Amino acid sequence: MTALVDGAREGRRVLVTGVSSGIGAAIAEGLLDAGWRVIGLSRTAPSKVHANLTHVAVDLADAAALDRVLAEIGAVDALVHAAGILRVGRIGEQSLADGAAMWRLHVEVATQLVERLAPGLPESGRIVLLGSRTAAGSAGRAQYAATKAALVGMARSWAIELAPRRITVNVIAPGATDTPMLRDPARTAVTPRLPPMGRFVDPLEIAALAAFLLSPGAASLTGQQIVVCGGASLT
C-alpha cells in the first residue's frame, strides 16, 4: 500500500517561498517532518534549523536576483509558492504602489517560478500556489483579491498544459489564518471576521493540506482552488 505522504523518503526536493514566517514557515516545517528536502526562499532566515532545510536569502521583488537564484538551484520535484503580502484600502484609499507590489509577489513571481522550474519537473511533479478566499471579492481588499484571483486562472491554465506530464497544479485558498499578517497594524482598517467555527484557521492545517497535495494520494487532483476558511464562505 502506498503511503499518502511518501515521496520525500527518497529525498525529493521542494522549493518553498516565504519560509521565514506564517504559512510558508508552517508548510516548510511540515514537509521537513515528512522527509522532504526543502529549499526555502525568503529575505530573512527562518528560525527553524534543520539538516534538510537549505535557506536562500533573496528579495522576490527583484526579478533579476530571483532568476539568478533559480538558475543555481536547478531542478526540483515540487514547488510551493507561499510568499505573500496584504495591503488594504477602500475606494479612494488604494495605492497603485501597493497594488504593484502585491501583483509582483503573488502573480509575477508565480509566473517566474513556473516558467523556470516547470520544464525540469519530473512526471508527477507538483505545483501548489497560496491563494485566498478573498479571490471572490472582499471590500477593502480589491487589489489583493485581484492578484489572488489571477492565481486561480493561471493555475487552471498551467494544469491543462502540464496534465499530459501528470504534473498537478492547485491553489490553496485560506480564509483568515492565525499568522503575523492577521495582526499587521497596516490592516486595521479592514479587520478579519471570526469564522463560524469560532477560531481562525491554524497555519498547520494549511501545511497539512499542502503536504497532501504533494503526496501520491493527490495524483488526480489538479486545477482546483481549495478553500479552507472555518466556514466563513458559508455565510
N, C-alpha and C positions, 0 to 999 in steps of 0.2 A: 504493500500500500504506500502511495506517495504522500509524504507529509505536506501539510499546507504551506509551510514555510521551510523549504529545504534547499533552495537554490544556493544559499550562502555557504552551505557546508563544503562546497568546492572552492571557496574563497572568491566568489564573484564580486566584482567591483560596481559600486553605485555612486554616482555623483549627486550630492545633495547641496542645494544652495540655502543660504540663510541659517547655517548651523550654529550660530553664536547664541541664539535665544529663541524663545517662543516655540511655535510649531516645528520649525526646522530643526531645532535642537532636540525636541522630543522624537521626531522621526529618525534622526541620525542615531540617537541612543537606542531606539527600538530595533533598528536594523543591525546595529553593532551587537546587541544582545542575541539577535537571530543568526549571527555569524558572518554577516556581510562585511566586506572591506569597504569602508566609507571614505570617499574623498569629499571633504567639506569646503565649500566656498563661502566666505563672508569677510567683511572688513576687519573684524576683530576675532580673536581666537575664542573658541568655546571653552567653558570652564571644565568640561569633561576631558580627561586624558585617557586614551585607550590605544592599545597596541595596533589595532586595526583601523584607527582613525588618522587620516592624513589631512591636516588643515592647510589650505592655501589662502593666504590673505589677498583679497582683490576687491576693488570697488566695482561692483557690477554695473554701475552707471557709466563706467569708462569702457566703451566698446572695444577699443584697441587693446587695453590691458586684459580684458576677458578673452579676446582672441588668442593672445599670447599664452595665457594660462591653459586654455583648451588644447592648444597645439602641443603643449608639454605633457598634458595628462594623457592624451591618446585615447584609445578605445576603452569603453566601459560596457557593462552589461545592462545597466539601467540608469535612469535619470529621474530625479525628483526635484522640481523647481518650487521651493517653498518660500523663498525670499519675498518679502512684500512690505509695503508701507501704506499708511492710510492718511489721507489729507481730506478734511471735510470742508463743506461750505455750501450754504444755500444760495439760491439765485441772488446775485448782487454781491456775494461774498467769495465767489470762486476765483481761484488764481490759475492763470494759464501755466505759470511755472510749476505749480503743484501738479496740475494735470499732466504736464510733460514728464515730470519725474516719475509719476505712477505708471504712465504709458511705457516709459523706458524700462523700468524694473519689471513690470508684470508682463508686458507684451513683447517688446523688442528683445529683452534678454531671453525669454522663452523661445523666440524665433531663432536667435543666435545659437542657443544651446542645441536646438533640434537640427538646425542646418549643419552644425559642426559634428554632432555626435550620432545622429540617426543613421548616416551611411555606414558607420562602423559597428552599430548594434548587432548582436548575433540574432539568429532566428529565436523567437520567443523572448526578445528583449522587451523592456518595459519603460514607458514614459508616464510619469504622474505629475500633473500641474495642480498647484493650490489655487483654487478659485475662491468664490464667496457666495453665500446665499443671497447677498445683495445684488448679484448679477441681474436679477429680475427687476431691479429698481428699488431705490431707497431714498427718501427725502434727505437732502443734505449730503448725499454721497454720490451724486450723479457721475462725476469724473471717475471715481473709484469703481462704481458699478460698471461703467463703460469698459474699463480695462479688464474686469473680470468676465464680462460678457464676451469680450473678444477672445479670451482664452477658450471658451466653450466652442466657438466657431472654429478656431484653429485646431483644437483637439479633435473634433469630429472630422475635419478635413484631413489631418495627418493620419487619423485612424484608418480612413478609407485607403489612403496611399500605402500605408505600411501593413495592412491586413494580409496581403499575399506573403509577406515575410513572417507572419504570425507575431508581429510586434504590436502590443496593445498601447493605447493612449487614452488616459482617463483624467477627469478633473474631480478633485475632492473639493466640495464647496461647504466650508464650515459656516455655521452661524456664529454668534458672539462666543468667543473662546477665551478662557481664562489665561491670558498671556499679558506681557507688558504693554502690547499695543492696546489692549482693552482699557488700560489705566493711563494711557497717554493724555497729559493735560491738554494737548492740542485738539482733542476730540470732544472737549467738554460741551461744545455747542450742540453735539449730536450724541446723546447718551444711549448706550445699548439697553434694550429691554430684557428683563429676565424671562427666559423661555418658560412655557407651561410646566416643564418638568421641575421648575423651581431652582435651577442652578445653571451656570454657564457650561459650555462644552469643555471637557478636560482635554488638554493637548495630547495626552496619552491615548485617548480614543481616536484622534486623527492619526496618530502614529501607528496604531494597530491596523487601521484601515489601509494606510499606505503599505504596510508590510504585507497585508493580504493581497493588494493589487500587484505586488511584485512576486507573488507566490504562484506555484503551479495551479492552485485552486481557482485562480482568476484568469486562466489562459483564454477563455472565451468572452471575457468582459472587456469591451473596448468601445471607445467613442461616447462614453457616458459621463454625465455630471451627477455625482453622488452627494446629496445634501445631508449634512449632519448638523442638526440645529436644536435638538432637545424639544422638538415640537413647535418651534417658533413659526415655521412655514405653514402650519395647520390653521393658524388664526388670522 
